[in-house]
Amino acid sequence: MKKAIPLGLFLVFCLACKSPVVIDTAIKQIRYGGRAGAQPITSFLIEFKVTKDILVQLDSADVVTSAQKHRVQQQLSAAKSNTLLSTIRKKGSYLLSLELSPDNIITTVPDARTNDQVTLYYRINNTPKKLVLEKFIEKQKTRR
């Protein structure tokens, strides 16, 4: 009986601390241009859900690839919508797009990484949060 009380309190605590932002999918997409010699464009698409009506603001996003760290501009939109958002106020599904380019490299990373890493800095009701993603579904697209 004594062991059941702390376990029950632990479960209640875990359920109370559940994050209102839930990641559905994280995709690394490489698009190849239609002409010979065109450089491929790499982008990261992150689909997530907000489960409560709260204020979510994205501050910045860093992407670390094989030997470079990028500070990228994020494009946030509601799922199945073309309208760009700066903040989220309602629960629902959202899409975050991060596109890499040679212009947004901020540093080189001394150790070569085999996997990519995306770090999102955001605020929930003005409380700073950080989310690190390291596993992605890889897709390739070719334009003709």
MDAnalysis code that builds the backbone (N, CA, C; Angstrom):
import MDAnalysis as mda
import numpy as np

u = mda.Universe.empty(432, n_residues=144, atom_resindex=np.repeat(np.arange(144), 3), trajectory=True)
u.add_TopologyAttr("name", ["N", "CA", "C"] * 144)
u.add_TopologyAttr("resid", np.arange(1, 145))
u.add_TopologyAttr("resname", ["MET", "LYS", "LYS", "ALA", "ILE", "PRO", "LEU", "GLY", "LEU", "PHE", "LEU", "VAL", "PHE", "CYS", "LEU", "ALA", "CYS", "LYS", "SER", "PRO", "VAL", "VAL", "ILE", "ASP", "THR", "ALA", "ILE", "LYS", "GLN", "ILE", "ARG", "TYR", "GLY", "GLY", "ARG", "ALA", "GLY", "ALA", "GLN", "PRO", "ILE", "THR", "SER", "PHE", "LEU", "ILE", "GLU", "PHE", "LYS", "VAL", "THR", "LYS", "ASP", "ILE", "LEU", "VAL", "GLN", "LEU", "ASP", "SER", "ALA", "ASP", "VAL", "VAL", "THR", "SER", "ALA", "GLN", "LYS", "HIS", "ARG", "VAL", "GLN", "GLN", "GLN", "LEU", "SER", "ALA", "ALA", "LYS", "SER", "ASN", "THR", "LEU", "LEU", "SER", "THR", "ILE", "ARG", "LYS", "LYS", "GLY", "SER", "TYR", "LEU", "LEU", "SER", "LEU", "GLU", "LEU", "SER", "PRO", "ASP", "ASN", "ILE", "ILE", "THR", "THR", "VAL", "PRO", "ASP", "ALA", "ARG", "THR", "ASN", "ASP", "GLN", "VAL", "THR", "LEU", "TYR", "TYR", "ARG", "ILE", "ASN", "ASN", "THR", "PRO", "LYS", "LYS", "LEU", "VAL", "LEU", "GLU", "LYS", "PHE", "ILE", "GLU", "LYS", "GLN", "LYS", "THR", "ARG", "ARG"])
u.atoms.positions = np.array([
    [0.820, -1.192, 0.000],
    [0.000, 0.000, 0.000],
    [0.865, 1.257, 0.000],
    [1.981, 1.213, 0.768],
    [2.847, 2.384, 0.852],
    [3.494, 2.693, -0.503],
    [3.765, 1.674, -1.301],
    [4.369, 1.885, -2.610],
    [3.354, 2.416, -3.620],
    [2.083, 2.121, -3.430],
    [1.048, 2.547, -4.366],
    [0.790, 4.048, -4.282],
    [0.932, 4.643, -3.110],
    [0.683, 6.084, -2.956],
    [1.725, 6.910, -3.716],
    [3.043, 6.657, -3.552],
    [4.007, 7.439, -4.348],
    [3.864, 7.202, -5.856],
    [3.532, 5.970, -6.238],
    [3.350, 5.697, -7.659],
    [2.156, 6.467, -8.202],
    [1.067, 6.519, -7.453],
    [-0.104, 7.286, -7.873],
    [0.195, 8.767, -7.968],
    [0.938, 9.304, -6.992],
    [1.327, 10.725, -7.036],
    [2.223, 11.009, -8.234],
    [3.125, 10.067, -8.553],
    [4.007, 10.235, -9.698],
    [3.203, 10.285, -10.997],
    [2.204, 9.398, -11.136],
    [1.384, 9.386, -12.344],
    [0.574, 10.676, -12.474],
    [0.022, 11.173, -11.368],
    [-0.720, 12.434, -11.397],
    [0.207, 13.583, -11.789],
    [1.426, 13.586, -11.247],
    [2.396, 14.634, -11.569],
    [2.766, 14.582, -13.044],
    [2.978, 13.383, -13.595],
    [3.333, 13.250, -15.020],
    [2.203, 13.716, -15.919],
    [0.978, 13.403, -15.562],
    [-0.154, 13.831, -16.382],
    [-0.356, 15.332, -16.299],
    [-0.056, 15.931, -15.152],
    [-0.222, 17.377, -14.994],
    [0.842, 18.145, -15.765],
    [2.011, 17.559, -15.967],
    [3.115, 18.246, -16.642],
    [3.154, 17.960, -18.140],
    [2.145, 17.332, -18.656],
    [2.118, 17.005, -20.078],
    [2.178, 18.283, -20.911],
    [3.064, 18.292, -21.885],
    [3.260, 19.481, -22.702],
    [2.075, 19.700, -23.630],
    [1.643, 20.961, -23.789],
    [0.539, 21.237, -24.707],
    [0.963, 21.238, -26.178],
    [2.263, 21.120, -26.466],
    [2.769, 21.062, -27.837],
    [3.270, 19.645, -28.094],
    [2.664, 18.970, -29.081],
    [2.984, 17.581, -29.380],
    [3.440, 17.483, -30.837],
    [4.621, 16.909, -31.069],
    [5.165, 16.750, -32.416],
    [4.519, 15.535, -33.079],
    [3.953, 15.732, -34.275],
    [3.379, 14.623, -35.041],
    [4.449, 13.988, -35.926],
    [5.013, 14.778, -36.847],
    [6.050, 14.259, -37.740],
    [7.137, 15.310, -37.930],
    [8.331, 14.821, -38.184],
    [9.467, 15.678, -38.512],
    [10.091, 15.111, -39.785],
    [10.106, 15.922, -40.837],
    [10.538, 15.463, -42.159],
    [11.726, 16.301, -42.630],
    [12.752, 15.625, -43.120],
    [13.854, 16.305, -43.798],
    [13.618, 16.100, -45.290],
    [13.435, 17.205, -46.005],
    [13.092, 17.138, -47.423],
    [14.219, 17.747, -48.248],
    [14.681, 17.005, -49.233],
    [15.715, 17.499, -50.146],
    [15.075, 17.631, -51.522],
    [15.069, 18.880, -52.044],
    [14.485, 19.142, -53.366],
    [15.608, 19.387, -54.360],
    [15.564, 18.640, -55.446],
    [16.549, 18.794, -56.510],
    [15.932, 19.628, -57.620],
    [16.705, 20.596, -58.139],
    [16.218, 21.472, -59.194],
    [16.038, 20.737, -60.508],
    [15.328, 21.388, -61.415],
    [15.023, 20.772, -62.691],
    [16.137, 20.863, -63.709],
    [17.127, 21.675, -63.469],
    [18.203, 21.807, -64.453],
    [19.497, 21.210, -63.907],
    [20.365, 20.846, -64.811],
    [21.625, 20.222, -64.429],
    [22.508, 21.220, -63.683],
    [23.153, 20.770, -62.644],
    [24.055, 21.623, -61.878],
    [23.389, 22.456, -60.809],
    [22.085, 22.406, -60.679],
    [21.396, 23.185, -59.642],
    [21.645, 22.554, -58.274],
    [21.878, 23.395, -57.292],
    [22.137, 22.916, -55.942],
    [20.832, 22.418, -55.303],
    [20.884, 21.310, -54.595],
    [19.672, 20.850, -53.901],
    [19.338, 21.791, -52.733],
    [18.059, 21.899, -52.429],
    [17.582, 22.729, -51.329],
    [17.077, 21.800, -50.230],
    [17.604, 21.973, -49.031],
    [17.202, 21.150, -47.901],
    [16.267, 21.948, -47.014],
    [15.181, 21.329, -46.616],
    [14.255, 21.974, -45.694],
    [13.758, 20.946, -44.685],
    [13.333, 21.430, -43.548],
    [12.779, 20.594, -42.495],
    [11.329, 21.009, -42.291],
    [10.419, 20.047, -42.326],
    [8.998, 20.296, -42.124],
    [8.589, 19.600, -40.828],
    [8.072, 20.368, -39.894],
    [7.690, 19.823, -38.593],
    [6.198, 20.052, -38.411],
    [5.461, 18.976, -38.320],
    [4.021, 19.044, -38.090],
    [3.780, 18.783, -36.611],
    [2.999, 19.652, -35.974],
    [2.731, 19.483, -34.546],
    [1.321, 19.930, -34.213],
    [0.882, 19.543, -33.022],
    [-0.441, 19.900, -32.533],
    [-0.304, 20.675, -31.239],
    [-1.192, 21.632, -31.058],
    [-1.327, 22.344, -29.793],
    [-2.639, 21.859, -29.199],
    [-2.570, 21.307, -27.987],
    [-3.738, 20.648, -27.409],
    [-4.581, 21.553, -26.519],
    [-4.114, 22.778, -26.249],
    [-4.869, 23.704, -25.397],
    [-4.892, 25.084, -26.047],
    [-5.860, 25.895, -25.668],
    [-5.897, 27.291, -26.119],
    [-4.908, 28.094, -25.279],
    [-3.682, 28.204, -25.763],
    [-2.623, 28.937, -25.065],
    [-1.873, 29.793, -26.069],
    [-1.013, 30.663, -25.562],
    [-0.191, 31.517, -26.415],
    [1.160, 30.839, -26.633],
    [1.468, 30.511, -27.896],
    [2.748, 29.903, -28.267],
    [3.427, 30.840, -29.248],
    [4.662, 31.249, -28.924],
    [5.441, 32.132, -29.793],
    [6.760, 31.451, -30.122],
    [7.091, 31.389, -31.405],
    [8.379, 30.834, -31.832],
    [9.414, 31.947, -31.866],
    [10.504, 31.758, -31.142],
    [11.559, 32.771, -31.106],
    [12.584, 32.555, -32.205],
    [13.183, 31.366, -32.245],
    [14.193, 31.091, -33.266],
    [14.341, 29.588, -33.440],
    [15.066, 29.227, -34.483],
    [15.330, 27.818, -34.780],
    [16.757, 27.681, -35.270],
    [17.468, 26.719, -34.722],
    [18.830, 26.403, -35.147],
    [18.843, 25.001, -35.732],
    [19.564, 24.843, -36.849],
    [19.696, 23.540, -37.488],
    [21.178, 23.232, -37.597],
    [21.579, 22.068, -37.081],
    [22.961, 21.626, -37.198],
    [22.974, 20.453, -38.168],
    [23.692, 20.632, -39.280],
    [23.853, 19.563, -40.259],
    [25.261, 19.002, -40.116],
    [25.761, 18.333, -41.122],
    [27.027, 17.601, -41.020],
    [28.173, 18.427, -40.428],
    [28.387, 19.639, -40.861],
    [29.492, 20.434, -40.311],
    [29.129, 21.905, -40.164],
    [27.850, 22.248, -40.241],
    [27.449, 23.650, -40.212],
    [26.253, 23.857, -39.288],
    [26.232, 25.027, -38.666],
    [25.084, 25.413, -37.842],
    [24.380, 26.565, -38.537],
    [23.079, 26.423, -38.740],
    [22.270, 27.420, -39.443],
    [21.294, 28.065, -38.467],
    [21.112, 29.371, -38.569],
    [20.014, 30.070, -37.890],
    [19.020, 30.379, -38.985],
    [17.888, 29.706, -38.990],
    [16.968, 29.773, -40.118],
    [15.720, 30.574, -39.786],
    [15.139, 31.137, -40.826],
    [13.846, 31.794, -40.714],
    [12.786, 30.708, -40.713],
    [11.873, 30.788, -39.784],
    [10.815, 29.794, -39.733],
    [9.545, 30.342, -40.350],
    [8.822, 29.481, -41.010],
    [7.527, 29.832, -41.586],
    [6.493, 28.946, -40.919],
    [5.645, 29.555, -40.119],
    [4.635, 28.846, -39.362],
    [3.281, 29.082, -39.989],
    [2.538, 28.012, -40.196],
    [1.191, 28.136, -40.750],
    [0.300, 27.073, -40.116],
    [-0.982, 27.318, -40.162],
    [-1.939, 26.304, -39.732],
    [-1.940, 25.197, -40.771],
    [-2.249, 23.992, -40.334],
    [-2.290, 22.870, -41.274],
    [-3.347, 23.139, -42.336],
    [-3.023, 22.833, -43.568],
    [-3.920, 23.024, -44.722],
    [-4.286, 24.491, -44.923],
    [-3.331, 25.385, -44.661],
    [-3.559, 26.815, -44.856],
    [-2.293, 27.432, -45.416],
    [-2.423, 28.488, -46.181],
    [-1.267, 29.190, -46.731],
    [-0.927, 30.450, -45.952],
    [-1.728, 30.801, -44.968],
    [-1.509, 32.014, -44.195],
    [-0.391, 31.804, -43.184],
    [0.620, 32.690, -43.197],
    [1.708, 32.605, -42.242],
    [1.290, 33.218, -40.914],
    [1.732, 32.595, -39.826],
    [1.390, 33.043, -38.482],
    [2.646, 33.478, -37.746],
    [2.493, 34.408, -36.798],
    [3.614, 34.775, -35.937],
    [3.447, 34.166, -34.546],
    [2.203, 33.985, -34.110],
    [1.919, 33.352, -32.820],
    [0.754, 32.381, -32.983],
    [0.648, 31.490, -32.020],
    [-0.454, 30.529, -31.985],
    [-1.279, 30.825, -30.750],
    [-2.575, 30.945, -30.936],
    [-3.462, 31.227, -29.808],
    [-4.536, 30.151, -29.609],
    [-4.747, 29.297, -30.590],
    [-5.814, 28.294, -30.529],
    [-5.231, 26.899, -30.665],
    [-5.944, 25.946, -30.110],
    [-5.511, 24.567, -30.300],
    [-5.790, 24.147, -31.742],
    [-4.976, 23.234, -32.241],
    [-5.120, 22.779, -33.609],
    [-3.823, 22.200, -34.132],
    [-3.787, 21.915, -35.426],
    [-2.605, 21.353, -36.090],
    [-1.878, 22.457, -36.846],
    [-0.553, 22.427, -36.788],
    [0.273, 23.467, -37.402],
    [1.454, 22.850, -38.126],
    [2.024, 23.611, -39.057],
    [3.177, 23.186, -39.837],
    [4.264, 24.248, -39.734],
    [5.459, 23.819, -39.375],
    [6.618, 24.706, -39.294],
    [7.604, 24.297, -40.373],
    [7.981, 25.250, -41.222],
    [8.908, 24.987, -42.317],
    [10.207, 25.739, -42.061],
    [11.319, 25.021, -42.136],
    [12.656, 25.596, -41.944],
    [13.479, 25.268, -43.181],
    [13.912, 26.286, -43.918],
    [14.653, 26.060, -45.163],
    [16.100, 26.505, -44.999],
    [17.017, 25.626, -45.365],
    [18.445, 25.925, -45.269],
    [18.925, 26.597, -46.547],
    [19.851, 27.534, -46.388],
    [20.499, 28.158, -47.536],
    [21.914, 28.537, -47.121],
    [22.807, 28.765, -48.081],
    [24.176, 29.164, -47.733],
    [24.223, 30.507, -47.001],
    [23.171, 31.326, -47.113],
    [23.159, 32.636, -46.476],
    [22.930, 32.588, -44.972],
    [22.343, 31.513, -44.455],
    [22.031, 31.504, -43.032],
    [22.954, 30.633, -42.187],
    [24.177, 30.364, -42.662],
    [25.164, 29.638, -41.860],
    [25.750, 30.613, -40.844],
    [25.721, 30.240, -39.559],
    [26.288, 31.148, -38.557],
    [27.637, 30.666, -38.037],
    [27.852, 29.349, -37.952],
    [29.154, 28.827, -37.532],
    [29.386, 27.474, -38.180],
    [30.618, 27.034, -38.097],
    [30.918, 25.662, -38.484],
    [31.102, 24.858, -37.204],
    [30.683, 23.615, -37.255],
    [30.759, 22.744, -36.086],
    [32.038, 21.935, -36.191],
    [32.875, 21.949, -35.142],
    [34.165, 21.269, -35.258],
    [34.068, 19.756, -35.428],
    [33.120, 19.114, -34.768],
    [32.997, 17.662, -34.924],
    [31.932, 17.342, -35.969],
    [32.280, 16.456, -36.865],
    [31.342, 16.092, -37.927],
    [30.243, 15.212, -37.349],
    [29.000, 15.594, -37.603],
    [27.842, 14.847, -37.114],
    [27.308, 13.980, -38.233],
    [26.829, 12.816, -37.872],
    [26.224, 11.949, -38.869],
    [24.724, 12.180, -38.970],
    [24.118, 12.720, -37.911],
    [22.687, 12.988, -37.960],
    [22.426, 14.481, -37.815],
    [21.278, 14.915, -38.287],
    [20.902, 16.324, -38.215],
    [20.190, 16.593, -36.898],
    [20.233, 17.860, -36.488],
    [19.586, 18.252, -35.240],
    [18.921, 19.602, -35.425],
    [17.661, 19.699, -35.027],
    [16.916, 20.949, -35.065],
    [16.580, 21.328, -33.633],
    [16.916, 22.564, -33.258],
    [16.597, 23.076, -31.931],
    [15.634, 24.241, -32.093],
    [14.460, 24.112, -31.490],
    [13.448, 25.157, -31.543],
    [13.396, 25.876, -30.203],
    [13.446, 27.199, -30.254],
    [13.306, 28.027, -29.060],
    [11.946, 28.712, -29.150],
    [11.102, 28.486, -28.154],
    [9.750, 29.033, -28.186],
    [9.311, 29.390, -26.775],
    [8.181, 30.062, -26.683],
    [7.612, 30.444, -25.395],
    [6.161, 29.998, -25.329],
    [5.790, 29.447, -24.201],
    [4.390, 29.110, -23.918],
    [3.956, 30.012, -22.774],
    [3.013, 30.917, -23.058],
    [2.553, 31.906, -22.078],
    [3.745, 32.633, -21.445],
    [4.690, 33.071, -22.298],
    [5.895, 33.821, -21.927],
    [6.872, 33.033, -21.062],
    [6.769, 31.721, -21.024],
    [7.744, 30.872, -20.347],
    [8.634, 30.244, -21.407],
    [9.958, 30.517, -21.398],
    [10.832, 29.997, -22.451],
    [10.961, 28.474, -22.396],
    [10.953, 27.880, -23.571],
    [11.092, 26.428, -23.720],
    [12.074, 26.146, -24.847],
    [12.601, 24.933, -24.848],
    [13.529, 24.510, -25.889],
    [13.192, 23.072, -26.260],
    [13.157, 22.792, -27.555],
    [12.840, 21.455, -28.041],
    [13.920, 21.045, -29.035],
    [14.503, 19.861, -28.834],
    [15.550, 19.347, -29.717],
    [15.009, 18.127, -30.454],
    [15.093, 18.165, -31.782],
    [14.658, 17.050, -32.633],
    [15.868, 16.471, -33.354],
    [15.997, 15.142, -33.324],
    [17.143, 14.509, -33.973],
    [16.769, 13.404, -34.947],
    [15.517, 12.986, -34.950],
    [15.094, 11.907, -35.848],
    [14.112, 12.464, -36.862],
    [14.383, 12.204, -38.138],
    [13.584, 12.753, -39.223],
    [13.277, 11.675, -40.248],
    [12.137, 11.827, -40.891],
    [11.803, 11.008, -42.048],
    [12.415, 11.729, -43.249],
    [13.204, 11.031, -44.051],
    [13.861, 11.675, -45.173],
    [13.056, 11.461, -46.451],
    [12.826, 12.568, -47.173],
    [12.107, 12.523, -48.459],
    [12.913, 13.289, -49.490],
    [12.809, 12.878, -50.733],
    [13.464, 13.567, -51.826],
    [12.441, 13.922, -52.881],
    [12.546, 15.134, -53.413],
    [11.666, 15.587, -54.485],
    [12.522, 16.073, -55.637],
    [12.071, 15.806, -56.846],
    [12.782, 16.260, -58.033],
    [11.839, 17.079, -58.888],
    [12.283, 18.264, -59.256],
    [11.496, 19.089, -60.184],
    [11.916, 18.757, -61.591],
    [10.968, 18.806, -62.490],
    [11.282, 18.515, -63.900],
    [11.196, 19.742, -64.720],
])
